[in-house]
Amino acid sequence: MQNPRQEHWDAALRVVHYLKGNPGQGILLRADCDMQLSAWCDFDWASCPSTRRSLTGWFVLSGNSPISWKTKKRHIVSRSSAEVEYRSMVATTCEIVIKSWCCSCSPHEIVL
Amino acid sequence: MFPHANVDPTADRLGRGQRTKIPSTRLNGYATNTICNSIPSPSSSNFSHASRTQYPIADYVDCSKFSLKHRKFLAAVTTNMEPRTFAQAAKDVRWREAMQHEIQALESNGTWTFEPLPPCKKAIGCKWVYKIKYHSDGSVERFKVRLVILGNNQIEGLDYNETFAPVAKMVTVQVFLVVAVAKQWELHQMDVHNAFLHGDLEEEVYMKLPPGFNSSIPDHVCRLRKSLYGLRQAPRYWFAKLAGAPKRYGFEQSYSDYFLFSLHRGFVQIHVLIYVDDLIFSGNNSASIQTFKHYLSNCFHMKDLGTLKYFLGIEVAHNPTGLFLCQRKYVLDIIFESGLLGAKPVGFPLEQNHQLSLVDGPPISDPERYRRLVGRLIYLSVTRPELSYSVHTLA
């Protein structure tokens, strides 16, 4: 971002090319939703070739409706993929706890 | 020292541009200034700057050969320019009227009081911002004028203390909508006119008089009582003011997101989400929502936008299955701005096994444009989860 190169610009334009294929796509918040929070998480160990930091991502659903998602680079270097796995789960759990406060102001039971 | 008797009686009128111009004696043998300009008559000399100009543009622009219709068109095109300074705007009667209205509106709002400036204080300047609002067919809707204080000249600790104002998280908006849809509640939307002008100011801020307006009492300046666009603390005071209204009604502020207010009265539930000057309402009783809307309309000058349709650039479509959120217009704007309206679509947003963090090619000439595009893509991932990874990689 500080010093974008031509390749970055091309990649950004590729995203726009992708968007052109389906500009009207969005998300559907379903009416038949049981308000049960479920979350998915994943990681990519040492995915950044220059800094060797890992990537984690999460996706939180309420019933069948997506409510939160994020891809985030960890700010510390993890030495094993198991470590990243745990860190990714921690980040996701934090997210669920926040969501459950938002949802009903009373914490739900969290089943991992 | 000159004796007083010798002082020219016109001396007090001397000033920039009013000095008697005497051509250099060295040029006496040459023909100079061959373009003859009409000598201004004494009656017209006091109102027009153009008469003093040696080469007025009117001598060079000639529209007499065009048809009357085309001349009207040219005049409309040329006159509808948004002025950048007060001096430019003051020449047009429409802008003058608009400024007059704005001043009246501000004064009726109780924005300032005239007070003498205390010796330790400094008055902050202000400026006018002009904007022409067009109808969708291109005709002029109105001439919009806004008085903006130069907040960049404010000094911390003296003119302002706290500037933090909370903003609703996008996740809260999503959760809010999910809950409303799941419980099959109604969703309504309202927005506030001139939001920032409502905030009550606590600090002592003095503003110079707006350009073009004079106080009846000399040496007085405006002491601001309400916040004004451009003030550093304006968003903070606006939120404080806005948050007070639902609280007085009996709402409780949520601790997980300060922009969410809820009311529980027996079986009736109302929830309000505030995003700066846009409000979304939802609840299980439409009559009590209407009552609350009336209450808010009495507190602020608000516009009822009916059912939630378009919020923060997100299009909201209702149907029995649920609520569909998309940013179609936003996407089309991005495509249009990148000039890719006719481009071939691709199936995947990012190449596999890319090495974007290692590239060492030539830096692009306009990094600002790249940053703007990425910024827009980041906001787009609000309704496009699949872009999350590619946007992360680009940013």
Interface residues (C-beta under 8 A of the other chain):
Chain A: M1 N3 P4 R5 Q6 E7 H8 W9 A11 A12 L13 R14 V15 V16 H17 Y18 L19 K20 G21 N22 P23 G24 Q25 G26 I27 L28 L29 R30 A31 D32 C33 D34 M35 C48 P49 S50 T51 L55 G57 F59 S62 G63 S65 P66 I67 S68 W69 K70 T71 K72 K73 I98 K99 W101 C102 C103 C105
Chain B: V171 T172 Q174 V175 L177 V178 V179 V181 A182 Q184 S254 Y255 S256 D257 L260 S262 E315 P320 T321 G322 L323 F324 L325 C326 Q327 R328 V331 L332 I334 I335 S338 L340 L341 A343 K344 P345 V346 G347 F348 P349 L350 E351 H354 Q355 L356 S357 L358 V359 D360 G361 P362 P363 I364 P367 Y370 R371 L373 V374 L377 L380 S381 T383 R384 P385 L387 S388 Y389 S390 V391 H392 T393 L394 A395
